[in-house]
Amino acid sequence: EPEVTQTPSHQVTQMGQEVILRCVPISNHLYFYWYRQILGQKVEFLVSFYNNEISEKSEIFDDQFSVERPDGSNFTLKIRSTKLEDSAMYFCASSASGTRARDGEQFFGPGTRLTVL
Amino acid sequence: AQSVTQLDSQVPVFEEAPVELRCNYSSSVSVYLFWYVQYPNQGLQLLLKYLSGSTLVKGINGFEAEFNKSQTSFHLRKPSVHISDTAEYFCAVSSASGGSYIPTFGRGTSLIVHP
C-alpha cells in the first residue's frame, strides 16, 4: 500500500542552525502539506503546496520557513534559523485532491521529531 | 474560527471492555468531522469521517462515531477493545470557511489498553 515517508525520524540541531525536513509523498498525489505538533499540544497546520507554489499557509509559517519540491518525488520543509520553540513533531501529508474538496483525504507520514538545543 | 476539544488526554481501559473517546467542537458554519489514529512510530491514519447524511458513522477496526449537532460532539466508540488499539487518537474538524477545508485538530487522546 502506498505511503508517505519522512526522513529523518529524529533531528537534533543547535539553535540558529538551518534544518531541512524531507518527505516523499504518495506518487500520484498532487497536494502536499506540512503540520507540526509541539509536545502535548494540538496538531497545527503550517502550509499546503500545489503546482509548485504555496496555496495556503498559517500564521505559524513565517519567513523562517520555506517549502520546496526540488524534484519529482521529494517535498521539503526548511527552517532557516531554528529557535527553541521550533522543537516539535513535523508531519508531512499528501492528497489526491486539494483542500477545497471536502473529502480530499490527506495521508500522513510518520513524522520527524525536531529537537532544538 | 473552529476549534476542537478532546477533554481526555489519556484513557486507560482493559481489553474487551467498551471505550468512548470524547470530542467536542465549535464552529459557526457547517462542519465535517474526522477521527485519526496514530500507532507508535507511524503517521496519522483516517479512522472515519462525517461529511453528511447518517449521523452514525462506521469506520475501520470496529470503531464508530456519532455526530450530535445539538451537543456539538463527535465521540468515538468501540464496544470491545483489543491490545492493538493502543494508540493516539485525534479528532479533527474542517468547514467551508473561506472555501478551504484545512482541518483543525484536537490535542489527542492516548488510548491505553491493558491485558
Interface residues (C-beta under 8 A of the other chain):
Chain A: E3 V4 Q6 S9 Y35 G40 Q41 K42 V43 E44 F45 S48 E56 F91 A93 T99 R100 A101 R102 D103 G104 E105 Q106 F107 F108 G109 P110 G111
Chain B: V4 Y32 Y36 N41 Q42 G43 L44 Q45 L46 K49 L51 F90 A92 S94 A96 G99 S100 Y101 I102 P103 T104 F105 G106 R107 G108
